Amino acid sequence: MTFKRHVIEGDPYPEREDHHLWDAVFRVAQEFYSSVWSLLLGMRASGARLKVGDRGLIMYPVFSDDVEESAWPDKEKWKKEKEKYLLPRKDEIKEVFNLAFRMLRAEGKV
């Protein structure tokens, strides 16, 4: 029996308004920081969004009881997952976001 590995390239949610931001983040993560790629994909699938701030990309949660919209019904659950998954990898995540922001700026997309 042989198994085919499914490879996700870029952002798997093209219908969302921040798609171009996540697409850049995933391209950078896959190329340079594969260790955080799956973590960021999990955050995206759970309902995290990205926006452009004064100094770069900012990830923020969407709170909803609708599980199709978000895995975080409230700030408490987000805080627990942020502490468990994101904070231990914060330096790598910051670098991915910084590189993605610079790439987006160079491409004229932000």
C-alpha positions as CSV (number, residue, x, y, z in Angstrom):
1,M,0.0,0.0,0.0
2,T,1.3,3.5,-0.8
3,F,0.2,6.7,0.8
4,K,0.2,10.1,-0.9
5,R,1.1,13.0,1.2
6,H,-1.3,15.9,0.8
7,V,0.6,19.2,0.7
8,I,-1.2,22.5,1.4
9,E,0.3,25.4,-0.3
10,G,-0.5,28.8,1.0
11,D,-3.7,29.7,2.8
12,P,-6.5,27.0,2.6
13,Y,-9.2,29.7,3.2
14,P,-9.2,31.8,0.0
15,E,-12.7,33.1,0.8
16,R,-11.7,35.1,3.9
17,E,-10.8,38.7,3.5
18,D,-7.3,38.3,5.1
19,H,-6.4,35.5,2.7
20,H,-3.5,37.4,1.1
21,L,-1.9,38.0,4.5
22,W,-2.2,34.3,5.6
23,D,-1.0,33.2,2.2
24,A,2.3,35.1,2.6
25,V,2.6,33.8,6.2
26,F,2.2,30.2,5.1
27,R,4.6,30.6,2.2
28,V,7.3,32.0,4.5
29,A,6.7,29.4,7.2
30,Q,6.9,26.5,4.7
31,E,10.1,27.8,3.3
32,F,12.0,28.9,6.4
33,Y,10.1,27.9,9.6
34,S,8.4,24.6,8.9
35,S,8.4,24.0,12.7
36,V,5.7,26.6,13.2
37,W,3.8,26.1,9.9
38,S,1.4,23.5,11.3
39,L,0.9,25.5,14.4
40,L,-0.1,28.6,12.4
41,L,-2.3,26.5,10.2
42,G,-4.1,25.2,13.3
43,M,-4.6,28.8,14.5
44,R,-6.0,29.8,11.1
45,A,-8.4,26.8,11.1
46,S,-9.5,27.7,14.6
47,G,-10.5,31.2,13.6
48,A,-7.5,33.4,13.9
49,R,-7.3,36.4,11.6
50,L,-4.5,38.7,10.5
51,K,-4.5,42.4,10.0
52,V,-1.8,45.0,9.1
53,G,-0.6,47.1,12.0
54,D,1.8,50.0,12.1
55,R,4.8,47.8,12.4
56,G,3.6,44.6,10.7
57,L,1.2,41.7,10.8
58,I,-1.0,41.2,13.9
59,M,-2.8,37.9,14.6
60,Y,-6.1,38.2,16.6
61,P,-8.9,35.8,17.5
62,V,-12.5,35.9,16.5
63,F,-14.8,34.9,19.3
64,S,-18.0,33.0,18.4
65,D,-20.2,30.2,19.6
66,D,-20.5,29.1,16.0
67,V,-17.8,26.4,15.6
68,E,-17.7,27.1,11.8
69,E,-16.5,30.6,12.6
70,S,-14.2,30.0,15.6
71,A,-12.9,27.5,18.1
72,W,-12.8,30.2,20.7
73,P,-16.2,31.1,22.3
74,D,-14.5,33.6,24.7
75,K,-11.3,35.2,25.7
76,E,-10.5,32.6,28.3
77,K,-10.2,29.7,25.9
78,W,-8.1,31.9,23.5
79,K,-5.8,32.9,26.4
80,K,-5.2,29.3,27.4
81,E,-4.4,28.2,23.8
82,K,-2.2,31.3,23.2
83,E,-0.2,30.5,26.3
84,K,0.0,26.8,25.5
85,Y,0.8,27.0,21.7
86,L,1.8,30.4,20.6
87,L,4.0,31.9,23.5
88,P,6.5,29.0,23.5
89,R,7.2,29.7,19.8
90,K,6.7,33.5,19.8
91,D,10.2,34.3,18.4
92,E,9.8,32.1,15.4
93,I,6.2,33.3,14.8
94,K,7.4,37.0,15.0
95,E,10.1,36.3,12.5
96,V,7.6,34.6,10.1
97,F,5.2,37.5,10.4
98,N,8.1,40.0,9.9
99,L,9.3,38.2,6.8
100,A,5.8,37.9,5.4
101,F,5.1,41.6,6.0
102,R,8.3,42.6,4.2
103,M,7.4,40.2,1.3
104,L,3.9,41.7,1.1
105,R,5.3,45.2,1.1
106,A,7.8,44.4,-1.6
107,E,5.0,42.9,-3.7
108,G,2.8,46.0,-3.2
109,K,0.1,44.1,-1.4
110,V,0.2,46.2,1.9
